[in-house]
Amino acid sequence: MRRPIIGLTTLLVLVTGGLAGCSGEESQDTVVAFLNGWKSGDLSKVGFVTADGGKISSADVLTGIKDFYGDLKDQPLAVSVAGDPKTTGDIATTPIDLKWTLPGNVKWEYKSSVQMTKRSGDGWQVIWEPAVLHPTLERGEKFRLRRVAAERGTILDASGKALIGPQKVVTIGVSPEKIKDLKSLSGSLTAAFKKVSVDVDVAGLKERVGKADPGAFLELVTLRRADYDKIRDAVRPLPGTVFREETRQLAPTRVFARALLGTVDPATKEDLDKRPEELTAGDQVGHGGLQGKYDPVLRGTPGLSVVVSAEAADESVQDEPVFTAKPVAGKNIKITLDTATQNAADQALVAEKQPSSMVALRISDGAVLAVANGPDAGGVNTALTGQVPPGSTYKMVSAYGLLASAKVTADSTVNCPKTVTVDGRTFKNSHDEELGKVPFHVDFAKSCNTAFAGLAPKLGAEGLASASSALGIGGGWNIGIDAYTGKVSDGATGPELAAATFGQGSTAVSPISMAAATAAVAKGGFQPPKLVLDPAPAAAGPTTALDPNAVTALRSMMREVVTGGTGTALKSVPGKPVYGKTGTAEFAEGSDATHSWFIGYQGDVAFAVMVQKGGAGAEAAVPIVKRFLTTLNR
């Protein structure tokens, strides 16, 4: 039996205007008195008999009416006379209209009738029977409300192919009454879950079991059928395990753009508390990512069915639908994600043990092709919403500002000392490297911090802000879901400006903001990245033309990073030439830990990779890019 819907306050409105002028017959007066008494809850002025002619009190009639309401007891109802009475001997029949307002402002209208009989000495008496409320209603039955689920919309790629589809899953749980040895069970489950690379915390299982009912189903994890089958023989025989099979709407793989797409799951208590008028227990609800943000669009509008229900002797429920408001199917969401690129990005992050993120864009039109977070990041979407220092990848932005303002050229000699001191603060290079006086393109390829710190006064705070804005950093672009576009340091002091010039200081970015900036350099102009195509977001953001001479020189410098600089591990990847910039970002005062970055492009694909606490860019980010491009170019 589906769960009924309850709520709202009952209002019984009787529309009897014009009735007194229709006829002077006493039966009409009796109908008026009945309807008015129904409205007020006082039927004492009306006499009643049953269908077999027996007496019945007005109080019992009122109680009967309320009992028959069932799930409609709190729903507004309007009743009115629908025509003149028809009298045959001592029997008069008056048609009436009933108009219910159901949840969601759904209107249900139908006709019924009130029959009366004239008895000597008592005048007209209303013949009370359930059919007064509805022609099909019989004794022992009630109105029940049933939700009719709407077909949920799905998420499509740009070609219209569904990225989400039905997948068979198995939920593995335990039942306290079946457990023989909890410690042994916990150990065996942990070992089994590791075989499918699923980390399930069973440390709190003892406490859960102690608080649960003996026959409870304590859920541990839900696995796709293919993953479950790999460990079926290991978990099925364990005393205490229980299983539940169902079908859910899922992405092609467990990791496929998981944080971006979100999940669809049964409504939680929090969902029900926040949206009591919209959701009921058992509803499927989007959580996180696109499924969560666009849940009202994807869910559609559930239908509503009124049934006449009676509990039979065997306690089974017999339902007879008397009204149905059809559900409205949810709408699909169309996004730019590309399955092959997304799979390549997901696979590239699998081997990385540290939290990592990657975004890939199509340079020609700004379409987001992949949004990956790993390993097993769940709903944490650092690729779009992370706010971290960019490290030396920001030298691409600073270099553009210096080149576009003609402060330097790619061949200008710029000193790269071992250290440089700005207003008492000392800056140094990775591994205490010292290049000496070399061309600016060499400083860039070798990622010399001191060279950029020395150039900071030439660039200036305004120059840094202008270059950042031109490449979309901190812009107002909108991809249809939360994304951090970045924040640029104000460069208010000499040390802050020096640090910001090579991606330290208070500048913060996300992988998508750096991927978009990289795509701008590759294209020759910034265009806002786009992800959600339908419904298209408002205020996608402005485009910006870049200085052609500056980007030509900068592209050559980014190519040198790969051919002879800090990104040489990418020289041998298949496909077209790779351009890029490594980055090592300090993020905590007094800590040697750093985030590892790489930004770059190949052909029509720009990308940004960030590995939290991954060390230098060449140590963690570059190998990920190598795996990504190798897979993508197979």
ZADRENKE-547229 format. One record per residue: residue in one letter; x, y, z of N, C-alpha, C in turn. Coordinates in pm, whole numbers, plus 50000, padded with zeros to 5 digits. Last residue first. Layout:
// ZADRENKE-547229
AXYZXYZXYZ/...
***
This chain:
// ZADRENKE-547229
R544305074947251544405060947204543625058947076/N544175099547367544695098647229544865084347180/L543325096247626542475103947535542895102247390/T545475082747745544165076147730543325082947624/T547405103247731547675090247670546375082647645/L546215123347881546405125447738546695112347665/F546185110748140544975116248078545135117247926/R548855104948194547885094148185546615098748112/K549845131448196550375121648102549405110048084/V548455142448408548235147748273548715137748168/I549635127348613548195126448588547875131148447/P552335135948601551985122048569550485120048543/V551865163748680552325160148545552045145548511/A551135162248953550195167048851550605162748711/A553405151549092552095145249098551175149348984/E555885163749016555855151449093554505144349089/A555695188048893556225176948814556085163648886/G554795204149106553935201248991554385189348911/A555645190349431555895198749313554995194649198/G553025178749644554405182449622554545191749503/G550385174149702551035165249606552485168349579/K548405185849851549605180849919550355171049830/Q546145179249596546345184949728547495177849799/V546645186049268546735175049366547045181149502/M545065196648978545575200649108545515188649203/V545035205648639545095194848738545675200248867/A543325216548355544025220448477543915208848575/F543215221047996542975213648120543755219648235/A541895221447663542665227847770542305221047901/V541845208947342541495206047482542455213147577/D542535208647082541395217047117540965215047263/G545925203647129544865204247029543775213747073/Q546315207747465546765199747352545635199647250/Y547405226847748546465223547641547145215347535/G547495233048109548035231847974546955229247871/I548775231648439547785236748345548355235648206/F549275214848739549705216248599548515221448520/W550365213749083549525218748975550155216148838/S550225203849419550865201649289549895205549177/H550635220949725549745215349624550495214349492/T552895212249995552485220649881551475213149794/A554405214450316553485207750224553035217450115/D555815227850501556525224950376555615218250274/S554475254850691554415240850647555155239150515/G554345281350759555165272650841555145258050802/E551125285850635552305292250694553055282350781/A550015268050359549915269550504551225275250557/F550465265350089549115268950131548965270850281/E552395267249791552375266849936551005271649983/A552335250149493551655260449571551745257949720/T553755247649195553925242249329553415252949424/G553095239748854552915248448969553095241049100/T553795241548499553725234748628553505244948740/K552175246648197552925253048306552705244948434/G552115240247837551645240347975552515248048071/Y551295220647550551745233447604551305233947751/V552045194447330551465198547457552115211547502/P551255185746990552155191347092551395196047216/K548945157446944549545170146907550445175447019/G549695122847026548845133846985549635146346952/P551265108547322550755108147184549885120347154/V554045121947503552655117647499552155117747355/S556655130747533556425118547455554975114247448/K556715152947695557195154047556556765142247471/L556075152347958554965152247864555405152947718/A558295155548108557705142048109556555141048009/T558905182448111559445174248002558885160047999/G558175204848265557155195248223557605185748115/T560075223648317559665215248430558615204748392/G561665223847998561485229748130561025219648233/G561695216647733562975218147802562865223747942/T559145210647640560295205847564561615206847640/V557405222047827557325207747799558585202647729/V558115248547829557985241647958558025226547937/E557825255147563559185252847612559175246147750/R555135260547551555635248647481557035245047532/M555065284147685554395272647745554815259647677/M556395300447503556995298147635556375286047704/S554555300447297555885295047273556575291847406/R552445313547425552275299647381553625292947358/L553575338847458553285330647575553085315947537/A553725348747198554955346547273554715337047391/T550955349547147551845341847059553145338547131/V550025366847341549655352647351550515344147259/A551235391047254551545385647387551205370747393/N550085395147006551535393147015551915386747148/P547305398347071547785387146987549275384546997/D545775403047373546795408847286547425397747203/L542365390747366543705391847422544675397847321/A538985399147431540035396947332541395399147397/T536515383447621537595393347622538625389647516/T533015380647704534215375847636535245387147634/P531065378348011531575385147891532775378047830/G528465354648113529705362248132530215368048001/A525945344048143527055334748123528395341648141/A523315352248246524575359348269525775350048259/A521585321548320521605335748287523005341348313/P522025288848176522105298448286522085312748237/A519675269048002520875277347994520885287348109/P518535237848115518235252048094519495260548101/D520965233347882519515234747893519075229148029/L523715234047930523185239747806521695242347815/V526125237448166524705234448150524175241748027/L528765247948084528515234048124527055230248101/K531285269147959529875265647968529735250848000/P533505296648025533245282348009531745279648020/P533655326647839533205319947960533025305047935/Q536685332847671535255330747659534795323147782/F539435353147591538685346047695537225344947655/G541645346247322540615354547383539855346447486/G543285327747217543565341647184542525351147237/K543245300847275542305305847176542655319947127/A545215297747473545245289247353544385294947241/V544345316447662545655318047598545715310047469/A541885304547727541925318047671543245320747599/A542635280647842541925280247715541935293847647/T543685291148079544565284447984543925283647846/A541355300248200542415309848168543375303948064/A540035275948236539435286148150540475296448108/A541735263748417541525257448286540955267548188/M541435280948633542735280348566542635273348431/S538775276048699539165289648663540515289848592/I538825248848759538105253348640538495267548601/P540445247848996540895241748871540135246648748/S540365281049139539875267249132540445261049005/V542285303849346541655299549222541055285649241/A543565332649508542965319349518542215316149389/T546045353649647545325349249527544815334949548/S547625361549856546215359349884545395355449761/G550725344549797549975355649853548515351849872/Q551415330649474551285328949619550535341049674/G551965334249202550865325449245550775322549392/F553925352449137554165338249104553185328949177/T552685375549216553145374749078553505360449039/A552275373249487551135371149398551565369549254/A554815380249586554305366649604553185363649505/A554885407449513555915398149465555425383749473/L552695417149656552695417749510553715408049453/E553595412749918552365406349871552315406149719/P555935428949932556025414349946554775407149893/G554695454949887555715449549799555835434449810/T551095454949922552465457149972553445451049874/A548845449249771548905462049843550295465149898/G547765430349596549145434849579549445447649654/D545335418749606545345433149580546765438649565/S544905387449435545535395449539545495410349503/V541815376749306543185381149281543685389749397/K539905347849298540075360849362541545364649353/G537595326549111538895331249157538845344849224/T535295313549052536025319548939537355325548980/Y533865284049144534655295149197535505300749083/A530555274049090531945273249046532665285749096/D527435258249090528435265649167529835263249114/I526065258848758526225252348889527355259648960/G526105273748533524865266848566524925258748693/I528315288748492528225276448414526965268448447/N529125322148457528175312948523528015300548436/W531385349348532530815339048444530065328548525/G532595372148636531215368948673530585358248589/G536075365848735534985371148653533615366548699/G538345356248850537505365048930536325370848855/I539895353848541540035351148683539215361248763/G539855359548267538635354448332538725351548479/L541955372048154541935357448142540785351148220/A541505398148227541485394848084541395379848061/S541935396348503540585398848451540485394948305/S544725393048505543855382848562542445384148507/A545585417148394545875404548326544955393348376/S544615434948593544155436048454544385423048377/A546035427148822544575426548820544035426748679/L548645432548736548275418948775546755417248770/G548475460148695548795451348583548405436948611/E547965468948954546955471048850547195462048730/A550335461849082549075455849126547995457249020/G553115456048854552265464048940550965457048975/L555195449848672553805445848645552845454248725/K557415460848796557075464648659555625461248625/P557415448349047557195462749039556845467448897/A557885420548963556605424849021556395439949016/L560295411048884559505418148783558215424048839/G561175397249108561905409049065561145417348963/A559405376249104559355385549217560065398549181/F560305363648872558975369848872558815379548988/A562815355048963562715363448843561365370648842/T562175338649175562855351349202562825360649082/N560995316049054560215324949139560865338649155/C561205300748753562015308248848561165318348925/S560565278848567559715283148679560505289948789/K561695272448334562305266248452561575270148581/A560125287848165560185273348145560725266148267/F560645313848266559285308248267559335292948258/D563355317048223562815318748358561445312248370/V563255314347945563925304048023563465304848169/H562015337547869561345324847837561975313247912/F563845357147945562605355648022561925342347993/P567275345947939566065351347874564805348247956/V569235351748243568825343548128567615350148062/K571455353648489570815362448391570535354548263/G570715326048711571485337748671570725346048570/L569475304648822569735304248677570645315548632/E569365284849096569845298049053570205297148905/E567325267349337567885268649202568295283049173/D566395256449572567415267049578568095269149443/H564215240449525565535233949534566675243949531/S562545268349397562485254349433563865248149424/N563815300149516563345290849413563285276649467/K562625325449748563625316449690562975307449586/F562425356749918561825346649831562925338249770/T562145374350221563005367450126562245356750049/R561255406450322560805392650303561615386150193/G562165432550323562455423950438562005409650425/D561355442250073560905448550198561045439150317/V562355413749932561475425049905560945430250038/T565085395949809564425401249928563625413749892/V565735365049655565505379349638564725384149758/T568025338449568567015344749654566855359249614/K569395331549336568985320949429567895326149523/P568185350249049569105347149158568565336049248/C567705355748749567085345548835568075341848944/N567115384348546567945377248642567135367548726/V566335384948212565775386948347566565378248444/T566415397747896567215391448000566655395148137/S563845390847661564475400247755565255392547862/D562425373647504563875372847497564585382647589/A559785379747541560195366047575561705364847580/T559955412347691559655403347580560105389447622/V558355434547927559435425547886559005418747756/K556415453147907557415455048012558635446247987/A554245452247736555585454647679556625457747786/S551865443747821552195457747852553585461647805/A551955417347745550955425947683551235440647707/L554005407547914554185407647768553225417347701/L552855410548170554145416748138554365418047988/G550495395248143550435409448178551715416748143/Y551575369848086550725376547988550655391448016/A552905365348327553685366648204552855373448096/S550725362648499551655373848516552465376248390/V549605339048392548825351448398549745363448409/M551725320948422551115322748290550345335948286/K552115321148690553125328048610552635329748467/Y550315304448800549875318248782550915326648709/T551605281348842550765281748721550325296048694/S552915283749086553585289048967552775288148839/G549955287249285551365284749269551875290049137/P547285291849337547635285249211549105281849196/P545585284349644546595292049571547035284549445/V542035276549625543405273449666544385282449590/Q539125265649645539665279149658541065277849714/G536865245349452538065246949534538535261349534/T534775240949278534555250249389535765251949481/L535525223149075534765235249042534765245349156/A537145204149196537445208249059536735221149022/T535955197549434537045207249437537375212249297/N533375185849528533685189849391534745200849389/V532455158449704533315170249715533805174149576/G531015134949711530335146949665531165159549672/G533685113649642532275114549678531655127249623/A536255108749571535995121249644534555122649687/D537985087249481536725084949552536345097049638/P540965105849475540305093049450539065091549539/G539185129649260539555116449306540585117149418/N537135143649017537675145049152538005131149204/A536515160348708536875148348783537465151848919/V534905169048441535045174348577535285162148665/A535135176148095535355166848206535495174548336/L534345196247923534345182447875534475172247988/V532735225747884533375217447986533225202847945/A533295246547607532495235847667533315228047768/G534575266547464534495267747609533715256847679/D535025263947192533745269447235533565270447387/S537745256847157537025263847051535725270147097/I538605242047378539105255547357538225263347259/R536875224247610537115225247466537455239747435/L538455215247919537555223647840537885222247692/A538645196948220539055198148080538005205948004/V539875194648548538865200148459539445200948319/M540515175948840540875179248703539665184548629/S541995168449158540905173749076541415177148937/S542565148649455542995154849330541795158849247/P543945136149751542785142549686543225150649565/Q546435110349685546015122949747544755128349679/K546885088949517546375086349651545865098849720/E546195082249183546685092249277546065090249414/A544935064749014546185060249075546735070049178/V542695079548923542515067449004543785063549079/L543035100248746543115103248889543085090948978/A542685088848497543975095148526544145097848674/Q540035081148501541065070748504542425076548540/D538825106448479538585097948596539685087548611/A539745114248225540095122048344539925113748471/A538595094648063540055096248064540495103948188/N535885099448110536485086648149537995087548158/Q535695125147996535435123148138536045110048187/T536225119547729537125128447802536945126647952/A534035102747669535415098047651536395106547731/T531775119447728532015106847799533465102247789/D531675153247797531985143347694532425130447762/L529305177847902530265167247935530435157347820/T527455197847873528485196747770529425184947791/I523965189047931525245194947967526295191647861/K520535191647992521565188947892522845196347931/I518055175548171519085185948178520165182248076/N514555169448115515955165648108516855177948123/K511835172248345512535176448224513995172048230/G509415148148464510495157748482511165160948349/A505925145748383507285140348382508305151548400/V503285149448590503995156448483505445152048489/P500615125748655501885132448688502445139548565/K497075131548650498265125348595499535133048633/A494875126248892495535137548827496885132248780/T492095105948917493555106248903493965118948831/F489505089749096490015102049036491535101149027/V488985065049184487825072749140488235086149079/P490295032349211490535046349177489255053149130/E490005011349467489275014349344489475029149312/D491734986649648491675000549601490885001649472/Q491924967849923491264968049794491074982649752/V494444952750103493784965350075493214965149934/S494214925850339494724931450214493894943850182/E493024914650558493844926450580494524931450453/D491114896350510492474891250517493494902650530/A488834912150488488994903650607490424898550621/A489954944150359489224931450353489534923150477/E489554977450389490394966450433489564953750438/A489004997950108488424990750222489364979550260/S488925028349930489675017149984488945011050102/V488935046349648488015041749750488585028649802/V491445070949576490885057449564489865055249676/V492855095549388491935093049499491325079349476/S496145103849303495005095249278494175093949404/L498325125349143497565122749263496365114149226/G501755128749029500305128849014499635125149145/P504585150149079503885137549096502385139249076/T506435167148845505365168948942504605155748958/G510035164948821508695166648767507685168548878/R512695161148882511695152948948510345153648880/L514145180748740514285166648703513165158048760/V513405204248874513195202948729513185188248689/P514135199549141512745203049108512425201648960/D516985193549105516015183349146514565187249114/Y519205207949036518075208048942517005197748978/K520915203249254520575216949213519325217449127/G521085174749262520565182449372520095196249330/Q522145168149014520915161549059520275169349173/L524515182749008523405186648920522085180348963/G525535180149352525775182149210524555186849133/G523225165849594524525170349547524565172549397/H520595144649527521485149549633522815153449571/G517205141249436518575143849395519375149649510/V515015115349548515435129349553516885130549509/Q512095096649547513485097149503513885111749487/D509985089749829510285097249707511775096449675/G509785078150078509855069249963510135076349832/A507745102850226508655091650244508595082250124/T507375131750016506855122250113507815110450120/L507555166749932508085153149938507345144650039/E506225191249949506635186249818506995171549820/E505765199350201504655200550109504955193849974/P508255196350328507135187750366505965188250269/R511145200950298510175202350189508935193750216/K512615196950530512785209450455511685211750353/D511865171650612511655182850703511735196150629/L512655156050396511235156650430510935168550521/D515455159450407514685163450288513225165550324/E515955148050657516255162250634515505167450512/K515295121750609514495129250706514715144350687/T515605117150250516055115850387515105123650480/A514335099349973514305111550053514735108750197/P516585077449801515335079749874515425092149962/D518585093949544518395084649655517025086849719/V520865101549306519425101249329519155090149431/T523755123649307523105110549315521595112349331/G526095142549100525305140049220524655126349214/L527695152548892526355147548861525495146348986/L530055160749031529325169848942527885165248922/A530925138649169530605150749244529815160649159/R531265119948951530345117449062529945130349135/A532275114348697531815127948730530905128048852/F532305081548767532055090448653531455103748700/V532665062248957533435074648973533095085048867/R530985041348880530845046849014531535060349028/T529775046948544530645040448642530475047448777/P527505059748423528085047348366528985039748462/A525215069348693526145072248584526775059248535/L521835058248769523245060648798524025064048672/Q518965051448926519445059348814520885063748844/R518565017249040518715031649062519215038448934/T516864989349158517384996249040517425011149068/E517794964749408516904974649348517564980449224/E518054942549685518324945449545517304955449491/R519624937949986518434943549923518794947649781/F520664915550248520854921850117519524926850062/V522654909050539521364909250469521524917850346/T524774891150763524594899750647523194897950588/G524864872250964524524885951000524274894950882/P527424852050861526274852750952526034867350995/L528294852250522528654857250654527414858150743/P527744844550260527644834350366527874839650507/R528104869250112526784862950125526714852850239/V530764877250093529894883850191528574876550214/A532044861549904532754864550029531814870150135/D530464859549685530774847049755531464849549889/R530454886949606529244880049650529554867849734/I532334902649498532544898749639531364890749693/K531544906349239532944903149263533184898249406/D528904914449256529164900749210530614896549235/Y529224941349324528714931849423529054917449384/D530044952049081530974952049194530534941949300/A527714947648930528994941948885530014941548998/R525754962249069525674947649063527004941349023/R527074987049286526564982949157526654967749147/L526264988149633527214985449525526474982849395/T525965005049929525235000949810526224999749695/V526564996450271527015002050143526104996950032/L525064992450512526494994950513526955001850385/E522084994450705522754995750575524224999150591/L520514973050895521504983550911522354984350785/F517384964650953518314963950841519274975750855/A516304948251263516554959951177517504956651063/G515624929751455515364926451316515634937651218/P516354942251701516974929551658516784926651509/D516954977451669516044966351693516664953451640/A520094992451778519064989051681518124978051731/K522194996851948521045005851960519865001451874/G524114977951878523624978352015522364986652032/V524644984451615523974971751644523364972151783/R526015008451654524765008151577523954995551608/E528274999651794527345008951858525985008851787/K529444983451598529094977851728528054986551798/L530035001051389528984991051372528524985251506/G532035019251371530905022651455529785012551451/A533785007751190534235009551329533055012351422/V533395005050928532614995751013532974997351160/D533365023750654533735024750795532825015850879/V534545012950351533355013550435533775013550581/D535825019050053536195020850192534935022950275/V536354998549784535335006349854535695006950002/S537704981449608538204995049633537145004149693/V536944956049611536304964249507536614978949531/K538404946449820538584939849690537944947749577/K537484959650040538754964149983538984958149845/F535274944650109535054957750047536334962949983/A536504922350234535744920750109535594934050037/A537624933650464538484927150365537774925650231/T535274942350592536314951950554537224946150447/L534004917550640533384927550551534424937550503/S535774905450822535514899050692534904908950592/G535614923251040536874920850971536674914950832/S532914920951111533464933951071534754932150992/L532754893551184531964898751073532544911851020/S534384892851408534754885151290534024890351166/K532854909551576534244912851544534704905751418/L530374895951595530454909151533531874912751492/D529134866551548530414871551596530674884851526/K526444864751469526964855351567528274860251629/I523544881851366524994882551389525394872651499/K520834883051344521494872551268522994871651296/E519944905151481519514892151530520204880551458/P520994927351328521534923651461521174909651506/S521834924950998520684924051087521174919251223/V523494946350763523524935750863522244936350946/G523814950850404523594955250541523764943650637/I524154962350081524624952550179524444958450318/T522254966049800522604972249926522954961250026/V522964965049465522694956649581523164964149705/V521574975849151522454977349266522034967649375/K521374982148806521024973248917522064974649028/Q520505013248665521565003748697521104995148815/P519265035248423518965025148526520105015248542/G521415064648374520465054448332520235044248441/I522925093848256522385086848371521365076648321/L523455104448017524605101348099524205093548224/A521895099947705521745100047850523045096247920/K522585121647434522695108247490522655109047643/G522725146447322521405141547360521405127447417/S525135157347282524555150447167523155145147197/A525865166647532525525176447429524875170147307/D524175143647758525345150647706524925159547590/L521615146648011522065143147877523385149947844/I520025133548282521055142948242521655138048111/T516415130148303517785125348314518745136348272/G513375131448500514205135048386515615130048407/R511265106148628512335115848651513075118648521/E507825104548611509065099248553510145109848566/A506115107548922506435112848789507725106248740/A503915086049103505255091449079505415096248936/V501165094249257501525087749132502865093849090/R499985088749585500875096249496501155087849373/R496685086249697497875078949652498695088149562/L494335088649953495155095649855496385087349823/R491105074550002492535074350029493245081849916/F487945073350153488785079550051490245078350096/K486685041150258487145054750284487875060050160/E484105017050358485155022350270485515036650308/G481975009550506483265003150537484405008050452/R479575013050247479845012050390481165004550414/E480835028749948479995019350022480425018850167/L480895050249670481295047849808480295038749878/T480135058349422480685044849434481015041049578/P479165084749446478275074149399478795059949418/H479995100549749480455096749614479605084749570/L478355110149952479695115849934480285112549797/V476065094849916475915109449917477275115949892/A476825068749948476795073749811476545088749805/P476425062150219477745066750175477745072950036/E473295075950332474055064750275475385070250223/W470295087150463471755087250477472365074250424/I467815104650341468235090550344469765090250347/V466275129750526467405126350437467735111550454/Q462775134750528463945129350598465025126050494/W460035156150550461105150650466462315146850550/G457795147250819458165155050702459275148250624/D456805132451028458215136951038458615146050923/G454155125750973454455131451104455865136751119/S455145102750737454005108650807454425113250946/R457935111250545457315102050639456235109450718/K459555111750245458575119050327457835109050414/T463045110350185461755103650189460835111250283/M465725119049964464895121350082463605113250071/Q469105119049850467755113649843467025116149975/V471385137749681470815135649813469395130549794/S474185129249469472785133349492472385130449636/S476965140749274476315130449355474865135049374/K479685148149056478285149649097477855137849184/Y482935163849097482045153149051480645155849104/E486325174349087484895177849086484075166049034/W489275183949214488515171849182487025175149198/K492285201349158490835201949172490195188649130/V495235207249337494575198849237493065198949264/N496935220349508495845227949445495205220349329/G498535203349643499075208549519498045216549441/P495865182749765497225188049777497785192249642/L492575193349638493535183449688494915189649701/T489515204149685490825209749654491865200849720/W486455191749550487565190549645488765198349593/K483205196149510484455201249453485515201149563/L480135182949413481185182949514482505186849448/D476765190849351478145191049302479095191049420/I473695171849352474635181249415475995180049346/P470185166649287471595165349247472465175749319/T467745151749486468325164649447469795162649409/T464795133849494466245132649469466755146049417/A462225120849699462745132349624464265130849612/I459445100449750460905100749734461295112749648/D456765096449751457355101549874458885101949869/G456395102649415455695098449536456315104749658/T459185115849313458325104749273457665099249398/T460815144849218459995138249320459115127549257/K463895159749188462915151649116462155143449219/P465005193549245464735179749289463735172849196/D467215211549020465955209949093465745195449135/G470805212549078469585212948999468355211149086/A472955211549246473245211749103471985212149016/V474105227149539472985220849470473185222549320/S477495221149647476415229949604475315221749538/V480425221849840479265214149796478165223949758/A483925220149866482765228849840481635220149784/L486615213850081485515208350001484425218849986/P490085210050160488905218650139487885212150046/Q491265183050364491255189750235489975198050217/D491405166750580491965180150594491965188050464/K490305142750496489685149650609490205163750628/L491115125850304490665139050259490125147550374/D491635101050401492785109850380492385123850334/G488395099250520489695092650518490835102550506/Y485645104950492486655113950433488025107150422/F484205086950643484355084150501485415093050435/D484235100050889484945087350874485195084250727/K482595121850839484015124050868484825111350852/I480135108450802480715116750695482215118450716/G479775096451054479965088250934480585096050821/T479355118651216480525110151240480825101551117/L476955126951105478115135751098479405127851120/V475335104751171475545108551031476795117051017/D475365105751447475975094251381476225097151233/A473985129851483475375128751530476085117051463/S471445123551390472245133351315473725132551356/S470685088251405470815101551463471685110551377/I468345069951222469755072051252469915086351300/K465795045051170466205057951221467725058351244/G465435026150862465625027451006466065041451046/G465315022750589464185029150657464345030750805/D467465013950457466415003850482465275009450566/A469065036350452468515031750325467425021250345/T468055055150746468975047250667468295042550540/V467165089450796466855075250801467895067950718/F467055120350974467735110750888467155096850907/G466285155550990465985141851026466615132150926/V467975184351103467635175550991467335161651046/K469015199251301467755203951243467255195051130/S471485188751369470365186051458469015190351402/L473925190051253472835184551171471575182251253/D476635208851250475455207151336474275202851249/G478705216551095478945205551188477805203351284/S478345235050899478565239951035478935229051134/K477995218950666479005229450672479355233150815/W475855203150737477125196650698478255206750712/G473965223050764474385215550882475685208250857/N473705230450496474185240250594474655233350722/L472735206350390474015211850344474585221950443/F470295203850534471335193450538472695199050499/A468925226950462469255224750602470365214350617/V468645221950188469375233650235469825231750379/V467055198750197468395198250137469235209750186/T464735209750312465465199150383466895197950328/D463925227150118464315232550247465125222350326/Q463235208549924464365217549900464855223550031/S460995196650034462215188550016463435197249993/E458995215850022459645213350151460935205250136/E459025237949744458765224949803459565222749930/G459355260149603458925261849741458695248649810/S462235266149399460995259049428460635261249573/C464185286149354463925275849253462575269249276/G464775303549554463885308449450463515297949349/A466545290049711465215292749767464235297349661/L468905289149556468115277049573466685280249617/G470485311149542469505309449435468605297749455/G473295296249702472645308349652471675305149539/T474745276849816473305274249803472555286149749/V477575261449869477075271849781475615269149755/L479545255950139478285252250077477775263949996/V482645243950222481935255750173480685251350101/L484725233950461483535229450389482725241750351/L488025228750495487055239650486485885234750403/T490685215550681489445213350607488575225750610/T494095222550627492915224250711491675222950628/L496955200650563496045211650535494825211550626/G497455164550552497825178450580496715187950544/I498725135150394497825141850485498285156150503/I498855108050175499255121850198498255128150293/P499835073450235498885084250207499475097850236/R501965050850066501785059350183500855070850151/R500605021849910501385034049907501025043150022/M500844988050000500005000050000500885012450000/
***
